Amino acid sequence: MKVTGIHFAGIGTAEVQSVDTGYAVGQGWYGAEDRERGKLVSVSVAGTTPAPDLAVEAARKALARSGCAPSEFCAVFHTNVHPQGPDGWSAQHYINRNTINQPVTSVEIRNGCIGFFSAVHLAACYLDSVPDGTAALVTCADNFGTPAVDRWKSTGLFVLADGGGGVVLSRRGGFAKLLAIGSVSHPELEAHHRGGEQLFPPGITNGGTLNFSERMAYSHQRAQEGHLPPMGDFGSVLVETVAQTLKDAGVTMDEITRVVHDGFTYDALRIIFLDPLEIDDERGIWEYTRQVGHAGPLDQIRGLEYLWKNRLVAPGDRVLLVSGAPGMEAACAVLEITDERE
């Protein structure tokens, strides 16, 4: 989808401590071979800080940088992949109350690791459809330190990381202009992340834990038997998504300065994202993601903030944000940097 008149006016992330992966190996949490293969240096871990509070901290920073007044906001969109608090409670309204505190629609987006793109896509459409709407707040946050998840062993593709992020979308300007955003799904691949688990009762409600490795092993066997399409099909979905979004933005891949991607282990990052798109490490942000791990839909916020805050991009540079999620679905966005960091 081509986008006009929508800007990233502010961006912020919560301060979260990191755990060295070598320390995690010494504690028996993480496998030494997994560490050697994945090449991750550290992972962000938030302790007992609730995810919504991480979102609030990040959103306040984004709001301060945006220069937008609370009265300018017409919506709040919050995205996550892990439970946020009491069952049936509304984290998005808690975030609204503790940030802009406005009587505007506040929506939770659950679309896996591409939730940030889904939230931005909806926010952009909302801003275009509400005559008096000048700004929208988008937040992301998760804390995986619960009994339902073993962040170190849930999958070999990444180590689950904690954190919070926020961006302010505005029609009045900002540090980056949103040129295009898009996504493509391959619904037949959803079975790979379902594995052999029953749908009811949901596993998390009866003591089950998140284990992608077990599910993927089951699905791989089913694929070998011809019952499921191979996971390799996702590469074509990713390439199609990026090609269409670049076309909508009027930009070629050669004109992309940097690529913000998920914080996967090195081998998974290359196989799933960088190799299909023919992107080298230096053009991506591996030097950063290996220090923080994979925080679901937060990866794109903190990756973009990393580039902008450290002046690794300048006005006129185009940045590609890209991710994938169970479903399977790929999503991306093209931004043009329009302002230097203060």
C-alpha positions in Angstrom: 0.0 0.0 0.0 1.4 3.4 -1.0 1.2 5.9 1.8 1.2 9.6 1.6 1.3 12.2 4.4 2.1 9.9 7.3 5.3 10.4 9.3 7.1 8.8 12.2 7.2 11.8 14.6 8.6 10.1 17.7 10.2 6.8 18.7 11.3 5.4 22.0 12.2 2.1 23.8 12.2 1.0 27.4 15.5 0.6 29.3 16.0 -3.1 29.8 19.0 -5.0 31.1 20.8 -7.6 29.1 21.9 -11.1 30.0 25.1 -12.4 28.5 24.6 -15.6 26.5 27.9 -17.0 28.0 26.4 -16.5 31.5 23.2 -18.2 30.4 25.3 -21.2 29.2 27.1 -21.3 32.6 23.8 -21.3 34.4 22.5 -24.3 32.2 19.8 -22.2 30.6 21.3 -22.1 27.1 23.1 -24.8 25.2 26.8 -24.1 24.4 26.4 -25.5 20.9 23.3 -23.3 20.4 25.3 -20.3 21.5 28.2 -21.1 19.1 25.9 -21.7 16.2 23.6 -18.7 16.8 26.3 -16.2 17.6 24.1 -14.2 19.9 26.1 -12.1 22.5 23.3 -11.1 24.8 19.6 -10.9 25.2 17.4 -8.2 26.8 15.6 -9.5 29.9 13.1 -7.3 31.9 12.9 -9.2 35.2 9.6 -8.7 36.8 8.6 -5.5 35.0 5.1 -5.9 33.5 5.0 -5.6 29.7 2.4 -2.8 29.7 4.8 -0.7 31.9 7.6 -1.3 29.4 5.2 0.1 26.7 4.3 3.1 28.8 8.0 4.0 29.4 8.8 3.7 25.7 5.6 5.6 24.6 6.5 8.5 26.9 9.8 8.9 25.2 8.3 8.7 21.8 5.7 11.3 22.8 8.3 13.7 24.2 10.3 13.4 21.0 7.3 13.9 18.7 6.2 17.3 19.9 2.5 16.2 19.6 0.0 17.2 22.2 -2.3 14.6 23.7 -5.3 16.3 22.2 -4.0 15.6 18.7 -4.3 11.8 19.1 -7.2 9.9 17.6 -6.2 6.3 18.4 -3.9 4.0 20.4 -2.7 0.6 18.9 -0.9 -1.9 21.1 0.7 -5.1 19.9 2.2 -8.1 21.7 2.5 -11.8 21.5 2.5 -12.9 25.2 -0.1 -12.3 27.9 0.1 -8.8 29.3 -1.7 -9.1 32.6 -5.0 -10.2 34.1 -7.1 -12.4 31.8 -9.8 -10.2 30.2 -8.1 -7.0 31.1 -7.3 -4.2 28.6 -3.6 -3.4 28.4 -4.1 -0.9 25.6 -6.4 1.3 27.7 -3.9 1.1 30.6 -1.3 2.4 28.2 -3.6 5.1 27.0 -4.4 6.2 30.5 -0.7 6.4 31.5 0.4 8.3 28.4 -1.9 10.5 26.4 -5.0 9.8 28.6 -7.5 10.6 25.8 -11.0 9.3 25.2 -10.0 7.6 21.9 -10.3 4.1 20.5 -7.5 1.8 21.9 -7.0 -1.5 20.2 -4.9 -4.6 20.8 -3.3 -6.1 17.7 -2.3 -9.8 17.9 -0.5 -10.8 14.7 2.7 -12.4 15.9 6.0 -10.8 15.1 4.5 -8.7 12.4 2.1 -7.0 14.8 4.0 -3.8 14.5 3.4 -3.6 10.8 -0.3 -4.5 11.3 -0.6 -1.7 13.9 1.1 0.9 11.7 -1.0 -0.2 8.7 -4.2 0.2 10.6 -3.0 3.5 12.2 -2.2 5.0 8.8 -5.6 4.0 7.5 -7.3 5.4 10.6 -5.5 8.7 10.3 -6.6 8.9 6.6 -10.2 8.3 7.6 -10.6 10.6 10.6 -10.8 14.2 9.5 -9.7 15.6 12.9 -7.0 13.0 13.6 -3.5 14.3 13.5 -1.6 11.6 15.4 -1.8 8.0 16.5 0.2 6.1 19.1 1.6 2.6 18.4 3.2 0.6 21.2 4.8 -2.9 21.5 5.8 -4.8 24.6 6.4 -8.3 26.0 8.0 -9.9 29.0 8.6 -13.6 28.4 9.8 -14.4 31.9 6.8 -16.4 32.8 6.3 -20.2 33.6 4.7 -20.6 30.1 7.9 -19.9 28.2 11.6 -21.0 28.4 13.0 -18.1 26.4 16.3 -20.0 25.9 15.0 -23.3 24.6 11.6 -22.6 22.9 13.2 -22.7 19.5 16.5 -22.9 17.8 15.7 -19.9 15.5 15.9 -17.2 18.2 16.0 -16.5 21.9 13.0 -14.6 23.2 13.8 -11.2 24.5 11.8 -8.6 26.5 11.2 -5.0 25.9 8.9 -2.1 25.1 8.7 0.3 22.2 6.5 3.2 21.0 6.2 5.3 17.9 4.1 8.3 17.1 2.5 8.5 13.7 1.7 12.1 12.6 0.3 14.0 9.7 2.3 17.1 10.7 5.8 15.7 10.0 8.6 13.9 11.8 12.0 12.3 11.4 10.9 9.7 8.8 8.2 9.5 6.1 6.3 6.3 5.6 6.4 5.6 1.9 4.7 2.2 1.7 3.6 -0.8 3.8 2.4 -4.2 2.9 2.1 -7.9 3.8 1.4 -11.2 2.1 0.3 -14.4 3.8 0.5 -18.2 3.0 -2.3 -19.6 5.2 -1.5 -23.2 4.4 1.7 -22.8 6.4 -0.2 -22.1 9.6 -0.1 -25.8 10.5 3.6 -25.7 10.9 3.3 -23.6 14.1 0.3 -25.5 15.3 2.1 -28.8 15.2 0.2 -31.7 16.7 -1.3 -29.6 19.5 -5.1 -29.6 20.1 -6.9 -26.3 19.8 -9.1 -26.7 22.9 -8.5 -26.1 25.7 -5.6 -23.8 24.7 -2.4 -25.1 26.1 -1.5 -22.0 28.1 -4.8 -22.4 30.1 -3.9 -25.8 31.4 -0.2 -25.6 32.1 1.2 -26.0 28.6 4.3 -24.2 27.5 5.5 -22.6 24.3 7.8 -25.0 22.4 8.2 -24.2 18.7 11.0 -26.8 18.3 8.6 -29.6 19.2 5.9 -28.3 16.9 8.3 -27.7 14.0 9.8 -31.2 14.4 6.2 -32.7 14.1 5.4 -30.5 11.1 8.7 -31.3 9.4 7.8 -35.0 9.6 4.3 -34.3 8.2 5.9 -32.2 5.4 8.2 -35.1 4.5 5.2 -37.4 4.3 3.5 -35.0 1.9 0.8 -33.8 4.2 2.1 -30.2 4.6 3.8 -27.8 2.2 7.5 -27.3 3.0 8.5 -24.3 5.2 10.9 -23.2 2.4 7.8 -21.7 0.7 8.0 -18.8 3.1 11.0 -17.4 1.2 8.9 -16.8 -1.9 6.3 -15.1 0.3 8.9 -12.8 1.8 10.3 -11.9 -1.6 6.9 -11.2 -3.0 6.0 -8.9 -0.1 9.2 -6.9 -0.4 9.0 -6.6 -4.1 5.4 -5.3 -4.1 6.0 -2.8 -1.2 9.2 -1.4 -2.9 7.1 -1.0 -6.1 4.4 0.9 -4.1 7.1 3.1 -2.6 8.7 3.8 -5.9 12.0 2.6 -4.6 14.4 -0.2 -5.8 16.3 -2.5 -3.5 19.5 -0.8 -4.6 18.2 2.4 -3.2 17.7 0.9 0.3 20.4 2.1 2.7 19.7 -0.2 5.6 17.4 -3.1 6.4 15.8 -3.6 9.8 15.1 -7.3 10.4 14.2 -9.6 13.3 16.7 -10.5 16.0 17.1 -14.2 15.0 20.2 -16.4 15.5 22.7 -15.8 12.8 22.1 -19.0 10.7 18.3 -18.5 10.9 18.6 -14.8 10.0 20.5 -15.6 6.9 18.3 -18.5 5.7 15.0 -16.9 6.5 15.6 -13.2 5.7 18.9 -12.1 4.4 19.7 -14.7 1.8 16.2 -14.6 0.0 16.6 -10.8 -0.2 20.3 -11.0 -1.1 21.2 -8.7 1.7 24.7 -8.8 3.4 25.3 -8.5 7.1 26.5 -4.9 6.9 23.3 -3.7 5.2 21.2 -5.3 7.9 21.5 -4.6 11.6 23.1 -7.9 12.8 25.7 -5.9 14.8 22.8 -4.7 16.9 20.4 -7.6 17.0 23.1 -10.0 18.2 23.2 -7.9 21.3 19.5 -8.0 22.2 17.8 -11.1 20.8 14.3 -11.4 19.3 11.5 -9.4 21.0 8.6 -10.2 18.7 7.0 -7.2 17.2 9.3 -4.8 19.0 12.3 -5.7 16.8 11.4 -3.1 14.1 10.9 -0.2 16.6 14.2 -0.8 18.4 16.1 -1.6 15.2 14.9 1.7 13.6 15.7 3.6 16.8 19.2 2.1 16.8 19.9 3.3 13.3 18.4 6.8 13.8 19.8 7.5 17.3 23.3 6.4 16.2 23.2 8.5 13.0 23.7 5.4 10.9 21.0 6.8 8.5 20.7 10.4 7.3 18.0 12.5 5.6 17.3 11.1 2.2 18.2 7.5 3.1 15.6 4.8 2.6 15.1 2.1 5.2 13.4 -1.2 4.7 11.7 -2.8 7.7 10.9 -6.5 7.3 9.6 -9.4 9.4 7.7 -12.7 9.3 5.2 -14.4 11.6 3.3 -17.6 12.1 0.5 -17.9 9.6 2.8 -17.7 7.7 2.8 -14.0 6.8 5.5 -11.6 5.8 5.3 -7.8 6.2 7.5 -4.9 5.4 7.6 -1.1 5.3 9.7 1.5 3.4 10.6 4.7 5.2 12.6 7.7 4.1 14.6 9.5 6.7 13.7 13.2 6.7 15.4 14.6 9.8 18.7 14.3 11.7 18.6 13.0 15.3 18.6 16.0 17.7 
